[in-house]
Amino acid sequence: MLSRSVFQIDCTGVIPECGFECAKELERAILAEGQELISAFIYEPVIGASAPAVAPPVGYQKIIREICDKYDVIMIADEIMSGYGRTGKFLGSQHYRGQPDIVTLSKCMSSGYTPLGAMISNKKIYEVIRDIKPGKFIHGHTFGGNPLSAAVGVEVLKIMDEKNLISRVGRIGRDFKKILNELKERHKMVGDARAIGLLGGLEFVANRRTKKPFPPEKKVSDLVQRIGLTLGIYTYPGSGSVDNIAGDHILLAPPYIITKDELNLVFQRLDQTLTEVEKKTF
């Protein structure tokens, strides 16, 4: 019997002008490999650290859903970073049509206080697990079912509900996006600024017109982080977004309770940071 595998396609940089070729690539890959060999398609509804806040065009997820249904492939959304309210909805995939079969969650579930993760499945998958012996989903992990982590997770849900934090993320996320776009206007090294909710990213280029990246040896994203720390702001650096070697960017993920005054402070510190970095790179 042939074993079925999980197939993953890199759709970094999906944009509307692509004509959804990235989505259609899934069908071509399934047909090339053989339908009987593909069990699942894993994707991030909104990309995290590898290309911060890159989001697909409206319609992309719907096409993926239709292809998965056509070839009996399970659609799995990795919402470790985009889930739990980070994008202004409980799940990042809720911004788009086409519901996944399985969603993975973690990180924000416990607000970082204790390790906690979860898998959500649709009714069809749940019933298969329920009806086949032993009739339950067994993890077998040494620390599974940790009561402390579970209690923290429940409390986080209560606070998010009581404070209406997810809807708040959607509102203040618009201000967050504005300050990132303003940084793009003020600094020639910012080739792109992106944000959805409170998940944002700045992409750095040596030439904004051509989008030419900085030479990898300059390690610009690391330089942004180091200088930023001296000015009182922490950023998450990344590289390789252009060709897995070149390409510099930072990820920004402020807390859900950040205020407008604090966002202004973020803008000031980033503005100072990028000014200093540009002195060293141009």
C-alpha positions in Angstrom: 0.0 0.0 0.0 1.3 3.5 -0.9 1.6 5.8 2.1 0.0 9.2 1.8 2.1 12.3 2.7 1.7 15.9 3.6 2.5 18.3 0.9 3.5 21.9 1.5 3.9 24.7 -1.0 5.8 28.0 -0.3 3.4 30.8 -1.3 5.4 33.6 0.2 4.7 36.8 -1.5 1.2 35.9 -2.8 -0.3 39.0 -4.4 -3.6 39.6 -6.3 -1.7 40.2 -9.6 -0.5 36.6 -9.5 -3.9 35.5 -10.8 -4.1 32.9 -8.1 -1.4 30.8 -9.7 0.0 30.0 -6.3 -3.3 28.5 -5.3 -3.6 26.6 -8.6 -0.1 25.2 -8.0 -1.6 23.0 -5.3 -3.7 21.1 -7.9 -0.7 20.8 -10.3 1.4 19.4 -7.4 -1.3 16.9 -6.4 -1.6 15.6 -10.0 2.1 15.4 -10.4 2.7 13.5 -7.2 -0.5 11.4 -7.4 -3.7 12.0 -5.5 -3.3 8.8 -3.5 0.0 10.1 -2.1 -1.2 13.4 -0.7 -3.0 13.4 2.6 -3.0 17.1 3.7 -2.1 20.7 2.7 -0.7 22.9 5.4 -0.7 26.7 5.1 -0.5 29.8 7.2 -3.6 32.0 6.6 -1.4 35.0 7.3 2.4 34.4 7.2 4.3 34.8 10.4 8.1 35.0 10.9 9.2 34.0 7.4 7.4 36.9 5.7 5.6 38.9 8.4 2.0 39.8 7.7 2.0 38.7 4.1 -1.7 37.8 3.5 -3.2 36.1 0.4 -5.6 37.9 -1.9 -9.3 37.4 -1.2 -10.3 34.2 -3.0 -7.0 32.3 -2.5 -8.3 30.3 0.5 -11.6 29.5 -1.3 -9.7 28.1 -4.2 -7.5 26.0 -1.9 -10.7 24.7 -0.2 -12.2 23.7 -3.5 -9.0 21.8 -4.6 -8.8 20.0 -1.3 -12.4 18.9 -1.6 -11.9 17.8 -5.1 -9.0 15.5 -4.3 -10.0 14.5 -0.8 -7.0 16.3 0.8 -7.3 17.6 4.4 -6.8 21.3 4.7 -4.8 22.3 7.7 -4.4 26.0 8.9 -1.3 26.7 11.0 -2.7 29.4 13.2 0.1 29.3 15.8 0.9 32.9 15.1 -2.2 34.3 13.3 -4.8 32.7 15.5 -6.3 33.6 18.9 -7.2 37.2 17.9 -3.8 38.4 16.6 -5.3 39.5 13.3 -8.5 41.1 14.7 -10.5 37.9 14.3 -10.3 34.8 16.5 -8.7 32.9 13.6 -6.7 34.4 10.7 -8.5 32.1 8.3 -11.8 33.8 9.2 -10.8 36.8 7.1 -11.3 34.6 4.1 -13.9 32.2 2.6 -13.1 28.5 2.7 -13.0 26.9 6.2 -10.0 24.6 7.0 -10.6 21.0 8.3 -8.0 21.3 11.1 -6.6 24.4 12.9 -3.5 24.3 15.1 -3.2 26.8 17.9 -0.6 27.8 20.5 1.4 30.8 21.8 -1.4 33.3 22.5 -3.5 30.6 24.2 -1.6 31.1 27.5 -0.4 34.6 26.9 3.1 33.2 27.1 2.9 32.2 30.7 3.0 28.5 30.2 3.3 26.0 27.3 -0.1 25.3 25.7 -1.3 24.1 22.3 -4.4 22.8 20.7 -5.8 21.2 17.6 -9.3 22.0 16.4 -11.0 19.7 13.9 -14.3 19.8 12.0 -17.1 17.4 12.8 -16.2 14.9 10.0 -12.7 14.3 11.3 -13.9 14.2 14.9 -16.4 11.5 14.1 -13.7 9.3 12.4 -11.6 9.6 15.6 -14.6 8.8 17.7 -15.9 5.8 15.8 -12.6 4.0 15.3 -11.2 2.2 18.4 -10.2 3.2 20.9 -12.6 6.0 20.2 -10.6 8.9 21.5 -7.6 11.0 20.4 -4.5 9.9 22.4 -1.5 12.2 22.4 0.8 10.2 24.6 2.9 13.2 25.5 4.6 13.2 28.9 3.2 16.5 29.9 -0.2 16.3 28.1 -3.2 17.5 30.0 -1.2 19.7 32.3 -3.8 21.2 34.7 -1.8 24.4 35.2 -1.6 25.2 31.5 -5.3 24.3 31.1 -6.2 26.7 33.9 -4.1 29.5 32.5 -5.7 28.9 29.0 -9.2 29.2 30.5 -8.3 32.4 32.3 -6.9 33.9 29.1 -10.2 33.2 27.3 -12.1 34.8 30.1 -10.0 38.0 30.0 -10.2 38.2 26.2 -13.9 37.9 26.4 -14.4 40.3 29.3 -12.1 43.0 27.8 -13.3 42.5 24.2 -9.7 42.2 23.2 -10.2 40.7 19.7 -12.4 43.5 18.5 -10.0 45.9 20.1 -7.1 44.4 18.1 -9.1 45.0 14.9 -9.6 48.7 15.9 -6.2 49.6 17.1 -4.7 47.5 14.3 -5.7 50.2 11.9 -3.6 52.7 13.8 -0.7 50.2 13.8 -0.9 49.9 10.1 -0.8 53.7 9.7 2.4 54.0 11.6 4.1 51.3 9.6 3.0 52.9 6.4 4.3 56.3 7.6 7.7 54.6 8.4 7.8 53.4 4.8 7.2 56.9 3.6 10.0 58.4 5.8 12.7 55.8 5.2 14.1 54.7 1.8 15.2 51.4 3.2 11.6 50.2 3.9 10.5 48.5 0.7 7.2 47.3 2.1 5.1 47.8 5.2 2.3 45.3 6.1 -0.1 44.8 9.0 -3.3 42.9 9.7 -4.6 43.4 13.2 -1.5 43.5 15.5 0.7 41.4 13.2 3.0 43.6 11.2 6.2 43.5 9.2 8.7 45.9 7.6 10.7 44.6 4.6 14.1 46.3 3.9 15.6 47.0 0.5 18.7 48.6 -0.9 16.7 50.1 -3.7 13.0 50.8 -3.3 12.3 51.3 -7.0 13.8 47.9 -8.1 13.2 46.2 -4.7 16.8 45.0 -4.8 17.6 43.5 -1.4 20.6 44.3 0.7 23.6 41.9 0.4 23.1 39.1 2.9 26.5 39.7 4.5 25.3 43.1 5.7 22.7 41.4 8.0 20.5 44.4 8.0 17.6 42.9 10.0 20.1 42.0 12.7 21.5 45.5 12.7 17.9 46.9 13.1 17.4 44.7 16.1 20.7 45.6 17.7 20.3 49.4 17.3 16.7 49.2 18.2 17.6 47.6 21.6 19.9 50.5 22.4 17.0 52.8 21.7 14.5 50.9 23.8 12.6 48.8 21.2 12.7 45.1 20.5 12.1 43.7 17.0 12.1 40.2 15.6 14.6 39.9 12.7 14.3 37.7 9.7 16.1 37.0 6.4 16.0 35.0 3.3 12.6 36.1 2.2 13.7 36.9 -1.4 15.5 33.7 -2.3 16.1 31.9 1.0 19.4 33.8 1.2 18.9 37.5 0.6 16.1 39.6 1.9 15.8 41.3 5.3 12.7 42.1 7.4 11.4 42.4 10.9 8.3 41.1 12.6 6.3 43.3 15.0 3.6 41.9 17.2 2.5 44.3 20.0 0.4 43.2 22.9 -3.4 43.3 22.5 -3.6 45.9 25.3 -1.3 48.4 23.6 -2.6 52.0 23.7 -2.4 54.7 21.0 0.2 56.6 23.1 2.3 53.5 23.3 1.9 53.0 19.5 3.3 56.5 19.0 6.2 55.6 21.2 6.8 52.5 19.0 6.8 54.8 15.9 9.3 57.2 17.5 11.7 54.4 18.5 11.5 52.7 15.1 11.9 56.0 13.3 15.1 56.6 15.3 16.3 53.1 14.7 15.8 53.2 11.0 17.5 56.6 10.8 20.6 55.2 12.5 20.6 52.0 10.4 20.4 54.1 7.1 23.4 56.0 8.2 25.4 52.8 8.3 24.0 51.1 5.2 23.8 53.8 2.5 
